[in-house]
């Protein structure tokens, strides 16, 4: 039987060099992992893009079972202080939601 997996990917970089550094971004994402997990995230990965046009930018990839889990996570993250601090210092320049059949 096939299962569905939905992946939500976001690419971003600091607005200005003085806004937030990679270590601070990593700490803010790590501090928000419980919010992701509580709302249905199955996996969460955060790292730096090392090839292509977006070299040096950060990528947050999260997998879920449903779009409703993604929506619940977005709603909860809007209330999370750590994630608010992260998003205040970065520009999101890429977002994609991919549905995979496994």
C-alpha positions, -999 to 999 in steps of 0.1 A, spaced: 0 0 0 13 34 -9 18 61 17 19 98 12 46 121 25 45 158 21 77 178 24 78 215 31 110 233 22 121 268 29 153 286 18 164 317 36 193 340 44 199 369 69 184 402 58 217 419 67 249 406 81 241 421 115 206 406 118 212 370 127 241 346 121 240 309 112 247 298 148 217 319 161 195 306 133 204 270 142 197 277 179 163 292 170 153 263 149 165 238 176 144 257 202 113 254 180 116 216 172 90 207 199 65 229 181 71 211 149 68 177 166 37 186 185 19 195 153 27 165 132 62 170 118 78 136 111 113 148 102 131 181 104 164 190 88 182 223 89 214 230 70 233 251 45 230 248 7 264 239 -7 258 238 -45 238 256 -71 226 292 -73 218 295 -35 252 285 -21 255 296 15 218 300 22 200 280 48 174 253 41 147 240 65 131 208 53 102 192 72 81 162 63 44 157 73 17 132 66 -9 158 56 -14 194 46 -35 199 78 -4 191 98 15 218 79 -12 243 86 -13 234 123 25 238 125 24 272 107 -3 284 132 17 272 162 50 287 149 33 321 146 29 320 184 64 307 191 89 334 203 120 316 190 106 311 155 93 348 155 129 359 163 143 337 135 119 350 109 123 386 119 160 384 109 158 365 76 143 368 41 126 336 29 135 334 -8 122 299 -16 93 278 -4 79 246 -19 56 219 -7 61 185 -24 38 155 -22 57 122 -25 42 87 -30 62 61 -12 
